[in-house]
Structures are given as C-alpha cells and as structure tokens.
Amino acid sequence: MTPLTHPPSKFAAGLGLWLACLPAGPSHAQSETLAAPLSVIEWLGSQPAPLEGRVRPVAMTRPSEPATTNNALPPGITVSPLTEGAPRQIGLVPASVTGLPADLWHGSDASRVISMIAALPDLHLPAAQSLLYTVLLAEAHAPQQGGEDALALARVRKLMTLGALDPALSLIEQAGIANSSGHFDLWMDLSLLTGTEDRACAMLDKNAHLTRNYAFRIFCAARAGHWDNAALTFGSAQALDLLPTDTLDLLDRFLFPDAYEDSPRPRPPRKLDPLSFRLFEAIGEPLPTRNLPRAFAVADLRELSGWKSQLEAAERLTRAGALPDNQLLGLYSARKAAASGGIWDRVAALQRFETALSTHSVEAVAKTLPLAWAAMHEAELEVAFAGLFAEQLVGYTLTGQAGTVASDMILLSSAYEKAAANPNTQAPALHLAIARGETPAHRPDDPVAAAVYDAFSDAPARPELLVHAREGRLGESILSILDLLHDATEGDAPALRDALSTLRALGLEDTARRAALQTLILIR
C-alpha cells in the first residue's frame, strides 16, 4: 500500500517556539562550543580525527583505461530494488538546530537503544530534560542494523510518556501511520488524547485493515454515525471475546446509553488506555487526571476543563518540560485567583510580581520577587519562572534577598553569562566560574559542589562513552549521561562529576554548565 501522508499537526507550525521555550538546550553558547569543542568526535569540531578506521584517499598515477574482457560471456549485472534509496531521516528538528549528527544511532543496536529509552527514569534537571527532547526530536537515521520503525515508535512512546503529545503526534505522522498496526494504534492513542480523533477515524473508515483493535473500529463507526456497523462489530467482539471485559462494558454504555440510565458509574480499569478515558468522557463520567499518567493531563488544557484543572495540568506538564513556559504564564495570567491557598497563592504571587515589573519600580520588584520565587519553588517551577522573567531582571540593581533571588534566576536562565559578567551578581564564586566556563579557584568541601568543581577542572570523561561516540553510538552515550544526571539528583556526587565532564568532552558545554548551575542552586 502506498504510504499515506498528512499535513503537519499544529505542533509543526510552532516547533521553533516550543524549542525556544524549553528549560535548557543547545543555545547560542552551545553553538559556539560546537564550533571549537573539547571534543573527541570528528563531527563536533575542526580538529582532525585519528586515522584509525578512516578511508585514506588513493592517488591515481594515470588515467583509467576502458574495461576489457578475456571471454565472450555476458557481463555480470547488479540488481537492486527500485524502492531502495538513501536511508530515511526521522525527526522534527534538523542538525543545524540540535547540533547532533544524522548518524546519532548509526552504530547502535536498535533493541538496546529502545530498551535504554524505555528504561530512562523521570529527569528532574531541566537541562537533562531539554537534552532528552533534543535527542528524541533530532533528525537521525536508524541504526545500521535496522530497526527504523521500532526506534521511531520508541521515541514517540517516550514523548507520550513525558506528556509532549504534539511533537509525538508529528513524529509518528512523519514515521508513517500506515506502516503497521502498531504505528496506526499509537497514532490513534495520541489522537484520542489530543482531541484530533476525527482524522484518525476518517482514515480507519476507509482502511479498516490498519488496525486489529476492534474497540477502535467500534468507536469510529459510532462516531461516524454508522450505528448498525458499530453494533454488529460490538456483538461479534463480545461473542468471540475479542476485547477485555472493561472495554466491552464501556463500549456497551457508549452505544446503548438508555440501557444504563440508572446504573452506577463503572469502575475505571487498573490500566487506563486513551480510548477508555475518552469513553468515560463520552458517557458523561469524565475522570480526573491528577493520578493518571502524565499524557492524560493534556486533556485538561482544553477549555472544557475548569481553570484550576487547567493550571494543575499546565504545572505538571511544565515540570516535565513538555509545555512551553509562555503557555503556563498565559494560564497564570488569565484571570484573578478564585480563592486562596495552594495553586491560588502561586497565581496571586506571580500576578503581583508581573504587575511590579510593568511599573519598573525597583521597590515594587524587590517586594514581590521573593514571594513569587518562593511560590515557584513550592511547585518546582523555578527554571520555568527564570526563563520567563530573568532577562527583565538584568537591568535592576537589587539587594538583600531580592538580589540573591534575581542572581539565581539569571544564572538559571539562558542569560547566565550575563550574570557572570555583572559585578552586582550575588552568587558564590563557584557559580560564577561555572557560568563563565572557567576552572573554579578553590575546591569546596561539600561533595556535590566538589563534584562540579572536579568536572570543570581535571576530571576525565567516562572513556566508554567517548568510545561509543566515536563508533557512531553518540545517542547511546547521551542516554547514559542522562541516567547519570538522574542519579546525581538522587545524591550520587561521582555520577554528577562523570556526567558533567563527559558532556564537556562531547562538546555539549552549554548543557554541562546549565546542569551544573541547576544542581548547585536547586538540588542541594
């Protein structure tokens, strides 16, 4: 069957904005690092790579002569399928933006990479989150050993787990939703969570073979008004035991609501899937998303949800780096706080600080900044808050607690080099040295600070990760570094040292600096 193509989702149109709002990433500082890196990888810099494993050019001493033959046999013919061509690059962000090469996974074993992506835990450092998104969204070829479709699905599933549904939707559409039932089913799940299931159902109506999931067929037939077809398929699935009991019960209530008018609310299944979530909504029993996997929180961003639900979902997704900071700010600023306590105190504190900034009053800013910072700290949204307002604070001369908060915010933002260059910055010497990318003057006694000091002085990188990068397994190396950064947030100082020193050796200087500053300011 000819692969089906679709217009890009709404994510594709806003991709540049989404990337620009990530907590940390390959910024201008990192681009400069890539131009002249502390690197062992040929693609990262202009230093000549070792000749081992490289093809040496052969000088021709005389022009080649026409081919001759010493028999009358027909020449050999090489045959290759016309459909074969250059390997496909799957990804949404080009190398010119990510700084990562197209052979990111070239030398890797696909099954190993897929396992590493799936096993990667939740990351608490925004710099680590940003690096993960960069790897998942980068344009790249599949591993040399194959597994293009499987790796694409793994990348999409990870994005879905993180709650980044729009980029996941765009990536699965690029990979090809008609490649297999696995591709289509994942596309349908994402469509159900983002409210774009009409497109998926329209395709399924014309191509029923795209899925083996009878629940999708029944749901889409009913949505299209084909009730007889939906009821017949439902009866067959019920008689042949083709679907779980919980799903059959929900579909029964969806198709025949009158028969359940006075029945109690059905119990949600232990493992809720996107279709069941939407079926609960369709029968008038919407489920709260607070205790559901992060991907379901996206449904609460719709206008159908109350403002409090929208705010809670936005905070949850922003903590995972899955929502642009500006979208969170838009929700915070949408209206006046309806009550006090909890999230309403955060809304009020941020609105008062935003008003103070608009007056350009140093006194008003100094009064409201510490309270807003404390509110954002409570929600673990300090880096998002810094990304929104740090640049505006650069021009203020603040002292005391407000000055310390302002300095921390600027160091946590993409403008951290401005903080290092400002003599009024109220920050420890170690923080300022890291922001400048310099070797700190003195090694601290604190184990975490000492690990950062070592990484920016003479600590060696993890040799096996550098070897992997040389072998075309850079993606694997980065995933391993992300694991180390997760361990670092759990108190593993040697893991922090190794992660930062290896990032620097790979030329990812901006990520290393931001991860170090975030650890020093937020994690300790």
C-alpha positions in Angstrom: 0.0 0.0 0.0 1.3 3.5 -0.8 2.3 5.3 2.4 -0.2 7.9 3.4 0.9 11.4 4.0 -0.8 14.1 6.1 -0.5 17.8 6.8 1.7 18.5 9.8 0.0 18.8 13.1 -0.3 22.1 15.0 3.0 21.3 16.7 4.9 21.5 13.4 3.9 25.1 13.0 5.0 26.1 16.4 8.1 24.0 16.6 10.6 26.9 16.8 8.6 28.5 19.6 8.4 25.2 21.5 12.1 24.6 21.3 12.9 28.2 22.3 10.8 27.8 25.4 12.5 24.6 26.7 14.2 25.0 30.0 17.6 24.3 28.6 19.0 23.3 25.3 21.7 23.7 22.7 21.6 27.5 22.8 24.0 30.1 21.3 26.6 29.3 23.9 26.5 25.7 23.0 26.7 26.5 19.3 29.9 28.4 20.0 31.2 25.4 21.9 30.4 23.1 19.0 32.5 25.4 16.8 35.6 24.8 18.9 34.8 22.0 21.3 36.6 19.9 23.9 35.8 17.0 21.6 36.8 13.6 20.6 34.2 13.3 17.8 35.0 14.3 14.3 31.7 16.0 13.6 32.0 18.3 16.6 34.9 20.3 15.6 37.7 21.2 13.2 40.4 19.1 14.9 41.5 16.2 12.7 40.3 12.9 13.9 42.6 9.9 14.3 43.1 7.9 11.0 42.1 4.6 12.5 39.1 3.3 10.8 39.1 6.1 8.2 39.4 5.6 4.4 42.6 7.1 3.1 42.4 8.7 -0.4 44.3 6.8 -3.0 46.3 8.9 -5.6 45.8 7.8 -9.2 49.0 7.8 -11.1 47.5 7.5 -14.6 44.0 7.8 -16.1 41.9 4.7 -16.1 41.5 2.7 -19.3 38.4 1.3 -20.9 37.3 -2.0 -19.3 38.3 -5.1 -21.3 37.3 -8.7 -21.2 39.1 -12.0 -21.9 36.0 -14.1 -22.7 32.6 -13.9 -24.6 30.4 -14.3 -21.5 27.9 -11.6 -20.8 29.0 -9.2 -18.1 27.6 -9.5 -14.6 24.5 -7.5 -13.7 23.9 -5.9 -10.3 20.2 -5.8 -9.3 18.7 -3.7 -6.5 15.0 -2.9 -5.8 13.9 0.5 -7.2 12.3 1.3 -3.8 15.7 1.3 -2.1 17.4 4.7 -1.6 19.2 6.7 0.9 18.2 5.8 4.5 15.3 7.9 5.8 16.0 10.5 8.4 13.2 10.6 11.0 13.0 13.6 13.3 11.5 17.0 13.6 14.5 19.2 14.3 17.4 19.5 11.9 21.1 19.2 12.8 21.5 22.9 12.3 19.3 23.4 15.4 20.2 20.4 17.5 24.0 20.3 16.7 23.7 16.5 16.6 24.7 14.4 13.6 22.3 12.3 11.5 24.3 9.2 12.4 23.3 9.6 16.0 22.2 5.9 16.2 24.2 4.6 13.3 26.5 2.1 15.2 24.0 1.2 17.8 21.9 -2.0 18.2 18.3 -0.9 17.8 17.0 -3.2 20.6 19.5 -1.8 23.0 18.6 1.8 22.2 14.9 1.1 22.5 15.4 -0.5 25.9 17.5 2.4 27.1 14.9 4.9 26.0 12.1 3.0 27.7 14.0 2.5 30.9 15.1 6.1 31.3 13.5 7.4 34.5 11.9 10.8 35.0 14.5 13.5 34.9 14.5 16.3 37.5 17.0 18.7 36.0 15.5 20.9 33.3 18.9 20.8 31.4 18.6 17.0 31.3 15.0 17.2 30.1 15.9 19.5 27.4 18.8 17.3 26.2 16.4 14.3 26.1 13.9 16.2 24.0 16.7 17.2 21.7 17.8 13.6 21.2 14.2 12.3 20.7 13.3 15.0 18.2 16.6 15.2 16.3 16.6 14.2 12.6 18.6 11.0 12.5 19.0 7.7 10.6 18.1 4.4 12.1 20.8 2.1 13.4 22.9 0.4 10.8 21.5 -3.0 12.0 17.9 -1.9 11.2 15.0 -1.2 13.5 13.9 2.1 11.9 10.3 1.6 12.6 10.8 0.2 16.1 13.1 3.0 17.1 10.7 5.6 15.8 7.9 4.1 17.8 10.1 4.0 20.9 10.9 7.7 20.5 7.2 8.5 20.1 6.2 6.5 23.1 8.8 8.3 25.3 7.4 11.6 24.2 4.0 10.4 25.0 5.1 9.3 28.5 6.6 12.8 29.0 3.3 14.4 28.0 4.7 16.0 24.9 1.8 14.9 22.7 2.0 17.4 19.9 5.6 16.6 18.9 4.8 12.9 19.4 1.9 13.2 17.0 4.0 15.0 14.4 6.8 12.4 14.8 4.5 9.4 14.3 2.9 11.0 11.3 6.4 11.5 9.8 7.4 8.0 10.5 4.3 6.7 8.7 1.0 5.9 10.3 0.2 3.2 7.8 3.4 1.3 8.2 1.9 -1.2 10.6 -1.0 -1.7 13.0 1.5 -0.6 15.8 2.0 2.7 14.0 -1.7 3.4 13.5 -2.7 2.3 17.0 -0.1 4.7 18.6 -1.4 7.4 16.3 -4.9 6.7 17.3 -4.0 6.8 21.0 -2.3 10.2 20.6 -5.2 11.5 18.6 -7.7 10.5 21.3 -5.6 12.3 23.9 -5.3 15.5 21.8 -8.9 15.5 20.6 -8.0 15.0 16.9 -9.5 11.5 16.6 -11.8 12.6 13.7 -8.8 12.4 11.3 -7.8 9.0 12.6 -11.4 7.7 12.4 -11.9 9.1 8.9 -8.8 7.1 7.8 -9.9 4.0 9.6 -13.3 4.2 7.9 -11.6 3.9 4.5 -8.9 1.5 5.6 -10.2 -0.9 8.2 -7.1 -3.1 7.8 -5.0 -0.5 9.5 -5.8 -1.9 13.0 -6.6 -5.1 14.7 -8.2 -3.3 17.6 -11.9 -3.8 17.4 -12.5 -1.2 20.0 -11.2 1.5 17.6 -13.4 0.2 14.8 -16.5 0.3 17.0 -15.8 3.7 18.4 -15.0 5.2 15.0 -18.0 3.6 13.3 -20.3 5.1 16.0 -18.7 8.5 15.8 -19.3 8.5 12.0 -23.0 7.6 12.6 -22.7 4.0 11.3 -24.6 2.6 14.3 -25.6 -0.7 12.6 -22.0 -1.4 11.7 -20.8 -0.4 15.2 -23.4 -2.6 16.9 -22.7 -5.6 14.7 -18.9 -5.3 15.3 -19.5 -4.9 19.0 -21.7 -8.0 19.1 -19.1 -10.0 17.3 -16.3 -8.8 19.6 -18.5 -9.7 22.6 -19.4 -13.1 21.3 -15.8 -14.0 20.3 -14.3 -12.5 23.5 -12.0 -10.2 21.4 -11.8 -7.3 23.9 -11.3 -7.0 27.6 -14.4 -7.0 29.8 -13.9 -3.4 31.0 -13.6 -2.2 27.4 -16.7 -4.1 26.3 -18.7 -2.6 29.3 -17.7 0.9 28.3 -18.5 0.4 24.7 -21.9 -1.1 25.6 -22.7 2.0 27.6 -21.4 4.2 24.8 -23.5 2.5 22.2 -26.7 1.9 24.2 -26.8 4.7 26.9 -30.6 4.2 27.6 -30.0 0.8 28.9 -27.7 2.2 31.7 -29.6 5.3 32.6 -29.9 4.4 36.3 -26.8 2.3 36.6 -23.9 3.2 38.9 -20.7 4.7 37.4 -18.4 2.0 36.0 -15.1 1.4 37.8 -12.1 2.6 35.8 -9.8 -0.2 34.7 -6.4 -0.5 36.5 -4.5 0.3 33.4 -6.4 3.1 31.7 -5.9 3.5 27.9 -6.7 6.6 25.9 -9.9 5.1 24.3 -11.3 4.2 27.7 -10.5 7.7 29.0 -12.5 9.2 26.2 -15.3 6.7 26.6 -15.7 7.7 30.2 -16.0 11.3 29.0 -18.5 10.3 26.3 -20.8 8.6 28.7 -20.8 11.7 31.0 -18.4 10.3 33.6 -15.1 12.2 32.9 -12.1 11.1 35.0 -9.8 13.4 36.9 -6.3 13.3 35.5 -4.3 14.1 38.7 -3.4 10.5 39.4 -3.3 9.3 35.8 -0.1 9.1 33.7 1.2 12.5 32.6 -0.1 12.1 29.0 -3.7 12.3 30.2 -3.1 15.7 31.7 -3.1 17.3 28.3 -6.9 16.7 28.1 -7.2 19.2 31.0 -5.7 22.0 29.0 -8.9 22.2 26.9 -11.4 24.9 27.6 -13.8 22.2 28.6 -11.9 21.9 31.9 -12.1 24.4 34.7 -9.3 26.9 35.3 -8.0 25.1 38.3 -7.7 21.8 36.4 -6.0 23.7 33.5 -3.5 25.3 35.9 -2.7 22.0 37.6 -2.2 20.2 34.3 0.0 23.0 33.0 2.2 23.0 36.1 2.6 19.2 35.8 3.5 19.3 32.2 5.9 22.2 32.6 7.7 20.4 35.3 8.4 17.7 32.7 9.5 20.2 30.1 6.5 19.2 27.9 4.8 22.6 27.9 6.3 26.0 26.8 6.8 28.4 29.7 4.7 31.0 27.9 1.7 28.8 27.9 1.9 28.3 31.6 2.3 32.1 32.0 -0.8 32.7 29.9 -2.9 30.4 32.2 -1.5 32.1 35.3 -2.4 35.5 33.9 -5.8 34.5 32.6 -7.9 35.8 35.4 -7.9 36.7 39.1 -7.3 34.0 41.7 -10.7 32.5 42.7 -9.6 31.6 46.3 -6.6 31.3 48.5 -4.1 28.6 49.4 -2.2 26.2 47.2 -2.2 27.0 43.5 -4.2 30.2 44.0 -1.4 31.7 46.1 1.0 30.9 43.3 -1.3 32.7 40.8 -1.6 35.7 43.0 2.1 35.9 43.8 3.1 35.7 40.1 0.5 38.3 39.1 1.7 40.7 41.7 5.3 40.3 40.6 4.3 40.7 36.9 2.4 43.9 37.8 5.5 45.2 39.7 7.7 44.6 36.7 5.3 46.6 34.5 5.7 49.6 36.8 9.5 49.5 36.5 9.7 50.2 40.2 12.7 48.7 41.9 11.0 48.9 45.3 7.9 47.0 43.9 10.1 44.4 42.3 12.2 43.9 45.4 9.0 43.4 47.5 7.2 40.9 45.2 10.1 38.9 43.8 11.0 36.8 46.9 7.3 35.8 47.4 6.9 34.8 43.7 10.1 32.9 43.8 9.0 31.0 47.0 5.7 30.1 45.3 7.5 28.8 42.2 9.9 26.9 44.4 7.0 25.2 46.0 5.8 24.0 42.6 9.3 23.1 41.4 9.0 25.6 38.6 12.0 27.8 39.3 13.6 27.3 35.9 10.4 28.0 34.0 9.9 31.1 36.1 13.5 32.2 35.5 13.1 31.6 31.8 10.1 33.9 31.7 11.5 36.8 33.8 15.3 36.6 34.2 16.1 38.8 31.2 13.9 41.6 32.6 15.8 41.5 35.9 19.2 42.0 34.4 18.6 45.8 34.4 17.6 46.0 38.0 20.0 46.7 40.9 18.5 44.6 43.7 20.0 43.9 47.2 19.3 41.6 50.0 17.0 38.6 49.5 15.6 40.0 46.2 19.2 40.5 44.9 20.0 36.9 45.7 16.9 35.6 44.1 17.5 37.7 41.0 21.0 36.4 40.7 19.9 32.8 41.0 17.2 33.4 38.4 19.6 34.8 35.9 22.1 32.0 36.5 19.2 29.5 35.8 18.2 31.2 32.6 19.9 31.3 29.2 21.4 34.6 30.2 23.7 33.0 32.8 26.8 34.5 31.2 25.3 38.0 31.8 25.1 37.2 35.5 28.7 36.1 35.5 29.8 39.4 33.8 27.7 41.6 36.2 29.7 42.8 39.2 26.5 43.2 41.2 25.6 39.5 40.9 25.2 38.0 44.4 26.4 34.5 43.8 29.2 32.2 45.1 32.5 32.3 43.2 31.9 28.6 42.1 28.6 29.6 40.4 30.2 32.5 38.6 33.2 30.4 37.4 30.8 27.7 36.0 28.8 30.3 34.3 31.9 31.6 32.5 33.1 28.1 31.8 36.3 28.6 33.8 38.1 26.4 36.3 37.0 27.4 39.8 39.7 28.7 42.1 39.1 26.6 45.1 37.7 23.1 45.6 34.7 23.2 48.0 34.3 20.7 50.9 30.7 19.9 50.0 30.6 16.7 48.0 28.1 18.0 45.3 30.0 21.3 44.9 33.3 19.4 44.8 31.9 17.1 42.0 31.0 20.2 40.0 34.5 21.7 40.7 36.2 18.4 39.5 34.1 18.3 36.3 35.3 21.8 35.4 38.9 21.3 36.3 40.7 18.0 35.5 38.2 15.1 36.0 38.3 12.8 33.0 35.2 11.8 31.0 33.8 8.3 31.0 36.1 6.6 28.5 33.5 4.0 27.3 31.0 6.8 26.5 33.6 8.5 24.4 34.4 5.3 22.6 30.7 4.8 21.9 30.5 8.3 20.4 33.5 7.5 18.1 31.7 4.3 17.0 28.6 6.2 15.8 26.7 5.5 19.1 26.5 9.1 20.3 22.8 8.7 21.1 23.6 5.8 23.4 26.3 7.9 25.1 23.8 10.8 25.7 21.2 8.4 27.1 23.8 7.0 29.5 24.7 10.6 30.6 21.0 11.3 31.3 21.0 8.3 33.5 24.0 9.6 35.4 22.3 13.0 35.8 19.3 11.3 37.2 21.5 9.5 39.7 23.2 12.9 40.5 19.8 14.3 41.6 19.5 11.4 44.0 22.7 12.4 45.7 25.3 10.5 43.7 28.2 13.0 43.5 30.6 10.8 41.4 27.7 10.4 38.8 27.4 14.1 38.6 31.1 14.6 38.1 31.2 12.0 35.4 28.1 13.3 33.6 29.3 16.9 33.5 32.9 16.0 32.4 31.6 13.7 29.7 29.2 16.4 28.4 32.1 18.8 28.1 34.2 16.2 26.3 31.4 15.7 23.8 31.2 19.4 23.2 27.9 19.9 25.0 29.2 22.7 27.0 26.0 24.7 27.4 24.2 21.7 28.7 27.0 20.9 31.2 27.0 24.5 32.6 23.3 24.7 32.9 23.1 21.2 34.6 25.8 22.2 37.0 24.2 25.5 37.9 20.8 23.9 38.3 22.3 21.3 40.6 24.1 23.9 42.7 21.1 26.2 43.0 18.1 23.8 43.1 19.1 20.3 44.0 21.4 20.8 47.0 
